[in-house]
């Protein structure tokens, strides 16, 4: 999942960033809320997580919730506060946040809330007629790619590359985009690393999910293609010859 994490540098926020990365989140971190609002409007994110641990920063967070929600275009917005009252959290929720937590923060609880909110958002999209990709399912808990009764175990990099490609099936994704998504912590990732991961994924898909293919698009990068099922063979009807 692509996650924008907005927080100043401090031990608790560094811990959370590390935990998100270990749970297969592609994390983009920004320290200032106003920069986060701008970035949320420029890129697509699944989650916007804002951490504000000092009560003196709550008013600026409250003022930024609505702009963040609008800029995020459907991203799930979560606020993490320091010491807070029910009134503090209620005001954040009324302003447009999808969830709000106070200290002490539990990553397990946060992770499960994020997954529950994502399931709800996907169900709402289906009800609204927004296309989903029923052929494939990515399980962040087990780090598996599943289709019907078949499943493929993925490494963290493989999982994030597939997730990035699945954001827009059939649309070419550049190597630079894949590096930014699957290697967000590295400023100098080698493009050859992308080629290596894609080659390994192709072997796994050819063996276990032949209807899923990763194509190379010249001068652009890669795209994932979901092939239709083979047409069912129809039996020709046998008719008894008619005799005059």
TAVENUR-V295834 format. One record per residue. N is the residue number from 1. RES is the residue in one letter. OMEGA is omega in radians with two decimals (NA if undefined). D_LAST is the distance of its C-alpha to the last C-alpha in Angstrom with 2 decimals. Layout:
n;res;omega;d_last
N;RES;OMEGA;D_LAST
N;RES;OMEGA;D_LAST
//
This chain:
n;res;omega;d_last
1;X;3.12;71.61
2;X;-3.02;73.73
3;X;3.00;76.99
4;X;-3.11;79.96
5;X;-3.09;83.07
6;X;-3.13;86.12
7;X;3.02;89.37
8;X;-3.11;92.79
9;X;3.09;93.67
10;X;-3.03;94.85
11;X;-3.09;94.18
12;X;3.13;91.74
13;X;3.08;89.63
14;X;3.09;89.66
15;X;-3.11;88.47
16;X;3.11;85.61
17;X;3.13;84.54
18;X;-3.13;84.40
19;X;3.10;82.41
20;X;3.13;79.86
21;X;3.14;79.39
22;X;3.13;78.98
23;X;3.02;76.21
24;X;2.97;74.13
25;X;2.98;75.44
26;X;-2.93;75.95
27;X;2.93;79.37
28;X;-3.07;81.12
29;X;3.11;84.66
30;X;-3.09;86.87
31;X;-3.07;90.36
32;X;-3.09;90.82
33;X;-3.11;88.69
34;X;3.07;88.85
35;X;3.10;87.45
36;X;3.10;84.71
37;X;3.13;83.72
38;X;-3.08;83.47
39;X;3.12;81.44
40;X;3.11;79.04
41;X;-3.10;78.20
42;X;-3.09;77.66
43;X;3.12;75.44
44;X;3.10;72.73
45;X;3.00;73.87
46;X;-3.08;72.25
47;X;2.96;75.65
48;X;-3.12;79.06
49;X;-3.13;81.78
50;X;3.10;85.33
51;X;3.09;88.24
52;X;-3.00;91.53
53;X;-3.13;93.98
54;X;3.12;97.12
55;X;3.13;97.42
56;X;-3.14;99.12
57;X;-3.09;95.82
58;X;3.13;93.75
59;X;3.13;94.46
60;X;3.06;93.19
61;X;3.14;90.09
62;X;-3.14;89.49
63;X;-3.08;89.80
64;X;-3.05;87.32
65;X;-3.11;84.53
66;X;3.08;82.93
67;X;3.10;83.13
68;X;-3.13;81.67
69;X;3.14;78.81
70;X;-3.12;77.99
71;X;-3.08;78.32
72;X;3.05;76.18
73;X;3.09;73.06
74;X;3.08;71.65
75;X;3.11;73.51
76;X;-3.04;74.77
77;X;-3.11;78.54
78;X;3.10;80.79
79;X;3.08;84.59
80;X;-3.08;86.83
81;X;2.97;90.32
82;X;3.06;93.51
83;X;-3.06;95.54
84;X;3.10;94.08
85;X;3.07;93.91
86;X;3.12;90.97
87;X;3.10;92.03
88;X;-3.08;91.84
89;X;3.14;88.31
90;X;3.14;87.15
91;X;3.11;88.39
92;X;-3.14;86.46
93;X;3.13;83.25
94;X;3.14;83.75
95;X;3.08;84.25
96;X;3.09;80.72
97;X;3.11;80.77
98;X;3.11;77.87
99;X;-3.14;80.21
100;X;-3.09;83.94
101;X;3.06;85.83
102;X;3.11;89.51
103;X;-0.01;91.42
104;X;-3.11;91.02
105;X;3.06;87.70
106;X;3.13;85.12
107;X;3.12;82.62
108;X;3.13;80.23
109;X;3.13;80.30
110;X;-3.11;80.01
111;X;-3.13;77.06
112;X;3.07;75.14
113;X;3.12;75.90
114;X;-3.14;74.64
115;X;3.12;71.35
116;X;3.12;70.96
117;X;3.12;71.71
118;X;3.09;69.24
119;X;3.12;66.45
120;X;3.14;67.31
121;X;3.11;67.29
122;X;3.10;63.88
123;X;3.09;62.50
124;X;3.11;64.05
125;X;3.11;62.47
126;X;3.13;59.02
127;X;-3.14;59.58
128;X;3.11;60.67
129;X;3.11;57.54
130;X;-3.01;59.33
131;X;3.00;57.02
132;X;-3.07;57.64
133;X;-3.02;56.31
134;X;-3.10;54.30
135;X;-3.00;53.32
136;X;3.05;56.90
137;X;3.07;59.86
138;X;3.13;63.36
139;X;-3.10;65.51
140;X;-3.12;69.17
141;X;-3.09;70.39
142;X;-3.10;68.56
143;X;-3.13;68.26
144;X;2.97;64.55
145;X;-3.03;61.53
146;X;3.02;58.61
147;X;-3.06;54.92
148;X;-3.10;52.83
149;X;3.14;53.93
150;X;3.12;55.37
151;X;3.13;59.00
152;X;3.05;61.32
153;X;-3.08;65.08
154;X;2.93;67.05
155;X;-3.13;70.65
156;X;3.14;72.60
157;X;3.12;72.31
158;X;3.14;68.57
159;X;-3.07;68.11
160;X;3.07;70.08
161;X;3.10;68.33
162;X;-3.13;64.89
163;X;3.12;66.24
164;X;3.13;67.59
165;X;-3.10;64.32
166;X;3.12;62.35
167;X;3.09;64.49
168;X;-3.11;62.36
169;X;3.13;59.19
170;X;-3.12;58.13
171;X;-3.14;61.56
172;X;3.10;63.80
173;X;-3.09;66.92
174;X;3.07;69.88
175;X;3.12;71.76
176;X;3.11;74.81
177;X;3.13;72.94
178;X;3.10;71.70
179;X;3.14;75.25
180;X;-3.11;76.68
181;X;-3.02;74.21
182;X;3.09;74.09
183;X;-3.03;77.69
184;X;-3.09;79.52
185;X;-3.05;82.74
186;X;3.12;83.00
187;X;-3.07;84.26
188;X;3.11;83.64
189;X;-3.09;80.36
190;X;3.07;78.99
191;X;3.10;75.67
192;X;3.09;74.78
193;X;3.09;74.65
194;X;3.14;71.73
195;X;-3.13;69.88
196;X;-3.14;70.52
197;X;-3.13;69.24
198;X;3.11;66.10
199;X;3.14;65.33
200;X;3.10;65.75
201;X;3.13;63.52
202;X;3.12;60.78
203;X;3.14;60.77
204;X;-3.13;60.57
205;X;-3.14;57.77
206;X;-3.12;55.70
207;X;-2.96;56.04
208;X;-3.13;55.54
209;X;-3.04;54.17
210;X;3.10;52.11
211;X;3.13;50.92
212;X;-3.06;54.53
213;X;3.03;56.05
214;X;-3.13;59.48
215;X;2.97;59.38
216;X;3.10;62.38
217;X;-3.05;62.84
218;X;3.10;65.01
219;X;3.14;68.42
220;X;-3.08;67.59
221;X;-3.08;67.13
222;X;3.00;64.26
223;X;3.09;61.45
224;X;-3.08;59.22
225;X;3.10;55.48
226;X;-3.06;53.10
227;X;3.09;49.68
228;X;3.10;46.52
229;X;3.12;44.48
230;X;-3.14;41.68
231;X;3.13;38.31
232;X;3.11;36.23
233;X;-3.13;33.36
234;X;3.09;29.98
235;X;3.05;27.24
236;X;-3.10;24.00
237;X;3.10;21.26
238;X;3.13;18.71
239;X;3.07;15.21
240;X;3.08;12.68
241;X;3.12;9.82
242;X;-3.13;6.62
243;X;3.11;3.73
244;X;NA;0.00
//
